[in-house]
Amino acid sequence: MKRVWKKNDKEAVSPVIATILMVAITVVLAAVLYVMVAQYMNVDDTGLSAGSINSVDIRSNSSAKIVIGAFTGTAKPMDVKIVLEDQDDNRVSLTWSSIPDSDNYAMTSSDPAVSALYRDLVPAGNSIDAGDTIVVNGLTPGNSYEIILVKGSDQVQLTGQTTFTLGH
């Protein structure tokens, strides 16, 4: 007599494989959801944490030219402000008022007597890069100043020539 083997269609996937499949599907769905939601979050990805000042050229007893050095991350002009603090802790804040049409930015000063002009060495980049300059006019003669860079509410670590003293 011939034996007929019947296939048992009632077998299921083992519990271990089923658990692995469920975990894998959950991880994939979580990754897809993260990618979709991350696009709408305001995430600061510039990583700006440190920078340098190459030099400060004293142009007169009330004017100085600051030459920017390299930065880690990207420093966009509209996201940062330059603060000049004198020996008496008086501060002058310099900010970019708008994106320029050329390589020169007129900066807004917290002190009406002080004016500043930023020159972007590579205007197409829309970032603060090595070689860019800031000419500050109207500072108090004889004062010593410290250059501070602020992004949001955080002070960015600066190296190089971060202080200068004007003549009388």
Secondary structure, DSSP 8 states (H G I E B T S, - for coil): --------TT----HHHHHHHHHHHHHHHHHHHHHHHHTTS--------EEEEEEEEEEETTEEEEEEEEESS---GGGEEEEEEETT--EEEEEE-S--SSSEEEEEESSTT-EEEEE-SSGGG-S--TT-EEEEES--TT-EEEEEEEETTEEEEEEES-EEE---
